[in-house]
Amino acid sequence: MRPLQGQTILVTGGTAGIGKETARRLLRLGAQVVVVGRDGDRARAAIAELRRDTGNDRVDALLADLTLKRDAYRLAGELSTRYDRLHVLINNMGATRASRELTAEGIETTFAANVLAPYLLMEALLPMLTRAAPARIINITGGVPRGRIDLDNLQAERSYVGLSHYNQTKLALMAMSYATAERLRDSGVTLNVAYPGHAYTAINKDLPISAYPRAARPIIPLLRPLLPILYGHRAAVRASASSVYLASSPDAANLHGTYINSACLPVPWPDAVLDRRNRDAICALCEELATQITDFTR
Ligand SMILES: NC(=O)c1ccc[n+]([C@@H]2O[C@H](COP(=O)([O-])OP(=O)(O)OC[C@H]3O[C@@H](n4cnc5c(N)ncnc54)[C@H](OP(=O)(O)O)[C@@H]3O)[C@@H](O)[C@H]2O)c1
């Protein structure tokens, strides 16, 4: 029997990039996988490819723009009408923007994608995860998750450099994940964070030089031609290893509140995550944004 037979797994951002490689591996292990993307044609092409390639046809796609609260809640609703239980939630989708943008719901887009969407999906899907216990949540970090968190700039209200803000949102995701893991202790649902490693994918392919921190800008034109060679498809496959490990390995069954690197090894949490003031402020913001009534007419 294949080890994940009978398990239902949701992979956000599973129609391309690292998420599609994650879905491919999980399908090969026998899981039922639901991938999430925004576009019907891309999603149909992805599930056809995954079915053909793995011989496992138990893969479906759901559509949602996860920068929007209404789509995250609709996705959770649709999933719960199709499936009774969810064994693994992989919050893989991430985003970065060259310049500061607000969503139609008035939330800064990178924060909405990288922090709020995982928060909303964890909250909305917790009943399905609890019914499937032992169940697992995996949140995917990225960038250079180091340094301090600027609590006055969580939605880049004061300053914005694309990749610096991306790093801040990934640190914020980790802080929110650490706090949620504390809350879920003994719930039957584990929560861990994985760093995937670099891959040349949609998230970084077309970033303009202005999205990089000023000091890095002179070397970017020199590095760019090397990226597809060094970090092409094989890198995306490699980068799926840490989330697949947390989702499927018996060794990871008892991991909870752990941060692992791309080699699947536990590593210390950044200092900014260990600072309770950061965790409290970020969770409070997520809670406030989740409950805020949105003016959809904006
Ligand atoms: N690539 C790297 O070097 C790297 C390094 C470290 C960490 N990471 C992290 O790893 C994760 C996966 O990265 P990746 O490189 O695979 O990214 P990617 O190539 O940009 O991911 C593409 C996937 O995300 C979906 N997606 C994008 N925006 C979405 C939105 N607003 N709502 C719903 N789905 C959306 C796409 O759906 P469509 O089909 O609709 O486009 C597609 O399925 C991210 O969290 C990223 O931050 C990446």
The ligand as an SDF file (V2000), in Angstrom:
LIG
                    3D

 48 52  0  0  0  0  0  0  0  0999 V2000
   11.0360   30.2460   -5.6560 N   0  0  0  0  0  0  0  0  0  0  0  0
   11.8960   30.4590   -4.6850 C   0  0  0  0  0  0  0  0  0  0  0  0
   13.0910   30.6920   -4.9140 O   0  0  0  0  0  0  0  0  0  0  0  0
   11.4530   30.3860   -3.2570 C   0  0  0  0  0  0  0  0  0  0  0  0
   12.4400   30.4540   -2.2660 C   0  0  0  0  0  0  0  0  0  0  0  0
   12.0450   30.4000   -0.9350 C   0  0  0  0  0  0  0  0  0  0  0  0
   10.6890   30.2950   -0.6360 C   0  0  0  0  0  0  0  0  0  0  0  0
    9.7480   30.2400   -1.6310 N   0  0  0  0  0  0  0  0  0  0  0  0
    8.3530   30.1300   -1.2420 C   0  0  0  0  0  0  0  0  0  0  0  0
    7.8600   28.8900   -1.7250 O   0  0  0  0  0  0  0  0  0  0  0  0
    6.4690   29.0100   -2.0380 C   0  0  0  0  0  0  0  0  0  0  0  0
    6.2260   28.5680   -3.4570 C   0  0  0  0  0  0  0  0  0  0  0  0
    7.0000   29.4070   -4.2950 O   0  0  0  0  0  0  0  0  0  0  0  0
    7.0680   29.2540   -5.8710 P   0  0  0  0  0  0  0  0  0  0  0  0
    8.4310   29.7200   -6.2370 O   0  0  0  0  0  0  0  0  0  0  0  0
    6.5770   27.9330   -6.3200 O   0  0  0  0  0  0  0  0  0  0  0  0
    6.0270   30.3890   -6.3160 O   0  0  0  0  0  0  0  0  0  0  0  0
    5.2660   30.5610   -7.6940 P   0  0  0  0  0  0  0  0  0  0  0  0
    5.9410   29.8780   -8.8080 O   0  0  0  0  0  0  0  0  0  0  0  0
    4.9680   32.0030   -7.8390 O   0  0  0  0  0  0  0  0  0  0  0  0
    3.8990   29.7980   -7.3750 O   0  0  0  0  0  0  0  0  0  0  0  0
    2.9540   29.7360   -8.3670 C   0  0  0  0  0  0  0  0  0  0  0  0
    1.7160   29.1210   -7.7820 C   0  0  0  0  0  0  0  0  0  0  0  0
    1.1120   30.0350   -6.8440 O   0  0  0  0  0  0  0  0  0  0  0  0
   -0.2090   30.3360   -7.2920 C   0  0  0  0  0  0  0  0  0  0  0  0
   -0.5640   31.6960   -6.9150 N   0  0  0  0  0  0  0  0  0  0  0  0
    0.1480   32.8180   -7.0920 C   0  0  0  0  0  0  0  0  0  0  0  0
   -0.5350   33.8780   -6.6190 N   0  0  0  0  0  0  0  0  0  0  0  0
   -1.7090   33.3970   -6.1380 C   0  0  0  0  0  0  0  0  0  0  0  0
   -2.8470   33.9820   -5.5310 C   0  0  0  0  0  0  0  0  0  0  0  0
   -2.9450   35.3060   -5.3360 N   0  0  0  0  0  0  0  0  0  0  0  0
   -3.8680   33.1920   -5.1410 N   0  0  0  0  0  0  0  0  0  0  0  0
   -3.8090   31.8520   -5.3430 C   0  0  0  0  0  0  0  0  0  0  0  0
   -2.7590   31.2350   -5.9180 N   0  0  0  0  0  0  0  0  0  0  0  0
   -1.7290   31.9980   -6.3230 C   0  0  0  0  0  0  0  0  0  0  0  0
   -0.1160   30.1540   -8.7990 C   0  0  0  0  0  0  0  0  0  0  0  0
   -1.4100   30.0050   -9.3280 O   0  0  0  0  0  0  0  0  0  0  0  0
   -1.7620   30.4500  -10.8590 P   0  0  0  0  0  0  0  0  0  0  0  0
   -1.7640   29.1870  -11.6270 O   0  0  0  0  0  0  0  0  0  0  0  0
   -3.0790   31.0850  -10.7290 O   0  0  0  0  0  0  0  0  0  0  0  0
   -0.7160   31.4150  -11.3030 O   0  0  0  0  0  0  0  0  0  0  0  0
    0.6920   28.8820   -8.8640 C   0  0  0  0  0  0  0  0  0  0  0  0
   -0.0770   27.7590   -8.4900 O   0  0  0  0  0  0  0  0  0  0  0  0
    6.1140   30.4820   -1.7670 C   0  0  0  0  0  0  0  0  0  0  0  0
    5.5770   30.6080   -0.4950 O   0  0  0  0  0  0  0  0  0  0  0  0
    7.4480   31.1930   -1.8420 C   0  0  0  0  0  0  0  0  0  0  0  0
    7.4380   32.3780   -1.0850 O   0  0  0  0  0  0  0  0  0  0  0  0
   10.1140   30.2820   -2.9400 C   0  0  0  0  0  0  0  0  0  0  0  0
  1  2  1  0
  2  3  2  0
  2  4  1  0
  4  5  1  0
  4 48  2  0
  5  6  2  0
  6  7  1  0
  7  8  2  0
  8  9  1  0
  8 48  1  0
  9 10  1  0
  9 46  1  0
 10 11  1  0
 11 12  1  0
 11 44  1  0
 12 13  1  0
 13 14  1  0
 14 15  2  0
 14 16  1  0
 14 17  1  0
 17 18  1  0
 18 19  2  0
 18 20  1  0
 18 21  1  0
 21 22  1  0
 22 23  1  0
 23 24  1  0
 23 42  1  0
 24 25  1  0
 25 26  1  0
 25 36  1  0
 26 27  1  0
 26 35  1  0
 27 28  2  0
 28 29  1  0
 29 30  1  0
 29 35  2  0
 30 31  1  0
 30 32  2  0
 32 33  1  0
 33 34  2  0
 34 35  1  0
 36 37  1  0
 36 42  1  0
 37 38  1  0
 38 39  2  0
 38 40  1  0
 38 41  1  0
 42 43  1  0
 44 45  1  0
 44 46  1  0
 46 47  1  0
M  CHG  2   8   1  16  -1
M  END
$$$$
